[in-house]
Amino acid sequence: MINNDDFYFNGFDTEKCTDCGLCFEECSVLNLDNITAKEDIISLINNDYKNSLAFKYCTTCNSCNITCPYDADPYELILENFYIAGQKNGIPSLAKLVFPNKEGNIWSLTKHLMPEDEVKLLEEWKENVYKKQDEIILTGFYSNIMPYVAKTGLYGDLHDKIVGYEGLFGCGGDSYKLGQLKMTYQIGKRVQKFFKDIGVKKVYTFMEAETAMLKEVLPERFGIEFDFEVKPVDSLLYDRIKSGEIVITNKLNKKVTLHDNCCSRYLNSVPQKESREILEQLGCETVEMKHTKKDALCCGWAATIPTLYREKYSLIETFLYLLESLNIRLKEAEETGAEILVTTCHACTIFLAMIKELKNSKIEIYTIQEMIQLGVGEIPLHRHSDRAWDILAISLNLAYKYFTNSQFRENFIPEDVELELSEMPDASEEDINRVKSIRKLLTGKFVQNSVTGKILASTIDGITNHYLKKIDKDKRRKK
């Protein structure tokens, strides 16, 4: 527990923990032997994170909390150590990508690559932030980089009540995973004031992560309460299917596998159950991956977080670890023989679409909402492929700045987030033009031809094997 003048955090419970090590022993990423697992938890309790494999490889999926038989919340212990390390050394500039108040962030650049219809949606959603409303759909952090998902008739009257922009910081979801606990508390206070100002009574979130933050994390961990009902949009659609308000007219008859995102483990894992029931209603056969539900692996995006806290940071390692994690998840999906990989998180959707493109995989990637759209006779816009290349171009632009600008390689400590909503910085003309050039190059004939594709796919497989061996080597060294 952290309780000072800056913020309150109800985290890891030392008194409940017995150092049994079960949390890291059953971790899908670590799979430590019992003795090593016990040593690792003790290292973290003593804030000796340099000797912790969990600190080094945690993908922030929070499955260890579900595993812990004593409700000691070991996931929060890892986050506390991230926080301590970050306060001491700062975090690399690459992390600016997910801080909307920093220049060159993912939202400020993506909107300059979007078609006009999507930009218009973002403008409408931002205007709605200042309107008093009883019932809203809250845009997700990563929904705002793929606003085309809202082009559907499934929401009914709620379509005109979509609210939000990146200045709400995804209700603190990313900052929490990063272990930026003080910042998460400040974001929580900001969104608390926002919801109070608009007088909302019922909130549906585009992403399960926002529901988890508003319903569980911010109230239970930070003591920030909300006086409205909240649930994911997918749960709203599930309820409407069950009530007959949404009628499935087209049975899809597809073999699918479902990627359970990290935040689907919150809310008593109800989102996982509802997603599978929806797919059943759509006439789909769901085949499970090797790691599923409680043990599901991260898509890869959050898996990069521990690389930010290395004693000696390497941007190349972050990118390679991202590719490795994405590739492992994609391979698990392919091994099921499924035609479609179904997602319920927009961040997972884009990054899994990225590895699909880079590996030229035959499996299709659809969100659960898109599957429902197909079931009622709608044709989803389905721009995941285009947006994946957009995000890759933005990431490579950051890499370019990292290697060509020594100041950009300096670590930073995120500044305070004020209570009042404010404008987020736009991207510079230089960044916009460079990203557009990189984007054009990525979809050029050389990068897109079959020979280059095979070389790229083989390289990614090699990276995966390298990192799997590296993790095993670290485990043996601990023994």
N, C-alpha and C positions, 0 to 999 in steps of 0.2 A: 504494500500500500504506500502511495505517495500522497502526502497531505501537507502542503505549504501555502504560502501566500499567493503563488502563481496559479495553482490548480490542484484538484483532488483526483486521485486515481485509485480505485479499488481493484487491485490486480492480483498477483499471485499470493496465495495464502500459505505462508511458511509453516504455520502451526498445523495445518491439515496434511501437509506433505510428509510422507514417510521415507522419502528417498528410495522408493521401490524400483524406480527406473522404468516402469511399465510403459509410460508415455512415449519414451524414445525407443524402447524395445519393439513396440508395435507400430512405430511410425513407418509409413510406406516409403519414405525417402531414406531414412537413416537405417532402420532395421538393425539396431545395435544389439550386441549380446548383453546379458543382464548386468554383468560387472561394469562394462563400459558405460552403459546407460545410467547406472547409479552414479558413477564418477562424473558423468556429464551434468546431471541435474545438480549435483553438489557444487560443481564449478560455477554454474549459473547463479545459484543461491549466494555464492561468495563474490559474485560479479567478476569472476575470473573468466570472462568470456573468450579470451584468447585461447584457452584450452578446451573450448566447447565445440563439439561437432554440430550440435543443434544450432548454435549461433552461426556457424559457418555455412550450413546447408539448409536451414529451415526455409520452406517455401510459403510460410505464413498461412497454411490451410486450416489451422486450429483443430485438426482431428485429435491432437494430443489431449485437448480438454475433454473430449468425449470419451477417450480411452481411460483417463485418470479415474480410478475407483473412489477417490477421496474428495473429488471436486476442488482440488487445490489450484486448478487453472495454470498449468505449466506453460501454455501458449503466452499468457501475459508475462510470465517470467522472462521469456525470450524477448518480448517487446520492451520490457523494462531495461534489459541489457542493451538492446538497440538504442534506446533513449540515452542511456548513460554514455555509450560510445559516441553517439551523434553529438551530444552536448560537449563532449571532450574534444572531438576531432572535426566536427562538422560532417557534411556529406558531400559527395562529388557533384560537380555541376550538371552531370547527366540527369540527376534527379529533378532539375528544373523543368524537365519535360512534363512532369505531372503536378507542378505547382502553378495554378492558373494566374497567380500574382507575379510570376517571373516572366521576363521577356523570352520569347522563343518557345513558349509552352505548346503543348500538343494541340490545344483548342485554337489558339491564335493563328497557327499555321494551317491547320486542316481546313478552316473555313475559306481560305484563299484557294483551295483546290476543289472545293465542292461546286456542284452545279447550282444555278440560281434558285431552283425550287427548294433546296435544302437550306440555303442561306436565309431565305425568306421565313422558313419555319423557325430557325433559331431566333430571328428578330421578333417574331410573334410571341414565342415562349418567354423571351426576356421582357417584353412589354407586359405580359400577364403577371410578372413578378410583383407589380405594384397595384394589382387589382384585388379588392376584398372578395373572397369566394369561400363558400362553405365546403366545397368538394373539388379536389384537383387531382390531376396526374402530375407527379413530380418527375422531371427529366432526370435520368441517371447521368453520372459523370461521363461515362463513355457512350451513353446514348446521344450525347451532344456532339460526338464526332461521327455519328451515323444516324442523323435525324430522319433519314428516309424510312426508318422502321415505323414511323408514325403515320405513314401514308396507308391507312387502312380504315375500313368502316366498322371494325370490331368494337371500337370504344363508344360508339353511339354519341350521345350528347356530351360526353366527356372530351370529345375530340377538340372542342373549343376551349377546354379548361386545362390544357397542358401548360405547365409553369416551370420556369427554371433557367439557369444559366451557370456557367462554370464558376461564377463568383460565390456559389453556395458550397463549393469544394466537395461535392459528392457527399455531403453530410459528414465528412471526415473519414470516409472509408479508406482512401489511399494513405492519408497521413497516419492513420491508426496502424495499418500494416507496416508502414515504415518505422514505427516506433516513435513517431513525433507526437508524444503524448500531450505536451503542453499545447501544441498547435491544434491537436484534435479537440482538446477542451475548449479552446477559443472558437473553433469552428462550430462546436456544439452550441455554445452560447449565441453565436451569430444566427444559426438556423432556428434556434429557439425563439429569438426575437422576431425573425422573419415570419415564422408561422403565427406568432401571436399578433403581429401587425396586420396580417391578411385575414385573421379570424377563422382559419380553416378548421373543419370538424372531421373531415375524412380525407385521407391521402392514399393514393395508389402510386407506387413507385415503379418506374421503368425497369429498375434493377433491384434484385434481391438484396444487394449490398446496402442500399439506402434504407430498406425496411429493417434490416438487421441493426444498422446504426441507430435508427430512430426508436426501435422497439426494445432493443436489448443493450447494445454496447453503451450508448450515451447515458441512458438512465442507470444501468447497473454498474458501469465502470466509472462514470464521471459525475453521477448524481444529477444529470440534466434531464428533467422530466418534460413530457409532452402530453397535452390534454386532447388528443384526437386519435381516431382509429387509423391504423396504417397497415397496408398489406401490398404485396407486389401486384403489378398489373396482370401477370400470368395467373395469379390466384383469382383475380376478378374475372378473367376469361374462363377459368375453370368453373367458377360458380355459375357463370352464364350458360355454359355448356350443360352443367348438371340440371339447371332450372328449365332448360329448353329455350332460353332466350337466344342463344346461338345454336343453330341447327346445322349439324354436319351432314352435308348432302353428297360429298365425294369421299368414299372410303379410299384411303391412299394405298393400302396394301404394300407398304414398303418395309424392308428390313432396316431397322435403325438402331443406333447405339446412342446413349445419352451421356453427355459430359456433365457431371455434377460439380458445379463450381464451388469454390471455398465457402462462400457465404450461404450456400444452400444447406450447410450443416447447422446454421442457426435456426431459430423458429421451430425447434424440435424436429428438424429435417422434413417438415411438412412440404416445402417446395419440391423436394425430391419425389415424394409420393404422388403429389398432384401432377407433376410432369409426366410420370409414367402412366397415370390414369388417363390423361389427355391423349397420349399416344395410342393407348388401347382403344379409346373412343374413336380415334381416327383410322382404326383398322390396321395399325402398324404392329409388326413383331419387334419387340425390343430385346436386343441381345446385349448382355452386360460385358463391359471391358474387364480386364484382369483386376484393375483397381477401380472400385466403384463405391458410390454412396459415402459411407464414413471414411473409407480408405482411398477415395478418388484422388488422383494426382492433380497438381496445379497445371493449368494450361501452359504455363511458362512465364507469363508476364510478372507475376509476383515472385516467381522463383529467382528473379534477378536481385531481389532486395538484399540478401546477405552479402552479395558481392560488393555492395556499397560501403560495407563496414570492414572491409579488409584493412589490415595494418598498412599495406601498400596497395593502393587502388589501381586496377587495370581495366580500362574501358573495353579492351578486347575480350577480357574474361567475362565481363557482363554480357556482351553480345553473344559470345560463344555459349555461355550458360543458358541464355534465353533460347538459342537455337536447339541446344541439347534437350532442354525440358519440353519445348514444343514438339520436337521430333519424337520423343518417347511417348507423349500422349497421342500424337497422330498415329504412330505405329500400333498402339494398343487398340485404337479405334478400327484401323484397317484389319487387324488380326481377327476381329469379330465377324468379318465378312459382311458387315452392314453396308447398305447403299448410301446412307445418310448419317452424318454425325450431328446430333441435335444439341443445341446449346440454350442456356437460359440466362447467360450473362453477356452483355454486349462487348465487354473487354475481351472475354474469352473468344467470342465470335470473330472479332477482327484479328486477333493474334493466331488463332487456329487457322483462319483463312490465309494468313501470311505464310505459315509453314506449308499449307496445302499448295499454294502457288509456287513456293520455292522448291518443293519436292515434286511438283506436277502430279499430285495424288488424284486418284479417280474418285475418292469418296467426296460426296457433296456436304456442305455445311449449311444448315438451316437453323434459325432460332425456333423455339417452340411456338412463338406467335406466327411465324411464317408457315409452319405446319398447319396451324389452325386456319390461316388464310386459304391455303390450298384446299382444306377440308370444306370450306364454305363457298368455294368457287372464285376466290380472289387470286390475282396473280401478284405476288410480292415483288417489290422493286429489286430486291436482292442484289445490292451493289457491294457486297462484302469483298469481292475480289479487287475492285477498283480502290476501295478504301484501304485495303491491306497494303497495296502498293503506295498509297499516299502516306501511310504511317511509316512505312519502311524508308521512304524518301526523307521524311522529317527526322527520323532517327539517324540516318546517315549524315544529314546536315549538322546535327549535334556532334557527331563523330568528327566531321571535318573541322568544326570550330575547336573541338577539344585538342586536336593534333596540330592546329595552326596558330592557336592563340594561347600563350602561356597563362594569361590571367584567367581564361576560361577553365583551366585545369585546377584552379584553387578551390578548395572545399568551402562550403558556406553553411551557415546556420539559418534556417528559415525565419523570416521576421514575423512579428506578431500579426495576428489576424484581427482586425477591428470588428466591433459589433455591427456597424452600419454597412449595408450593401454598397459596393463601389464598382467603378469601372475596372476591368482587368486590362492589362497592357496588350496592345496589338503587336503583331510581329513587325520587324523592321523591313523596309523594302529590300535590303540586301539579302535577308534570310528568305523572304518570299520568292525572290527571283532565283536564288540558288536552289531552293526546294523544288521549284517548278522545273529547273534544268535537270536535277537529279531524277525527278519523277519521269521526265521524258526519256532519260537514258535507261531507266529501269525497264521501261516497256518498249524499248527499241528492238530492232531485229536481232542484234547480237545477243542480248540478254535473254530474249524470248525463244531463241532457236533451240531445237531438240538436243543438239550436242552440248551446248552450254548448260542446258537444264540437267542433263545426265551428270555432268561434272559437278554441278552445284549439289545435286541430290547425294552423290557419292561423298562429297566433302562434308556435308551435314551429318551423314552416317558416321564418318570418321571422327568428327567432333564428339558425337554422342558416345562412341566407344571409348574415346580418350577420357571423357569426364566420368563415365561409370568406373573406369579403372582408377581414376584419381580419388574418387570417393572411397573405393575399397582400400586403396593404399593408405588413406588417412585413418580409416578404421583399424587397419593392422598396426599402424604406428601407435595408436592409442593403447592397443593391447600390450 
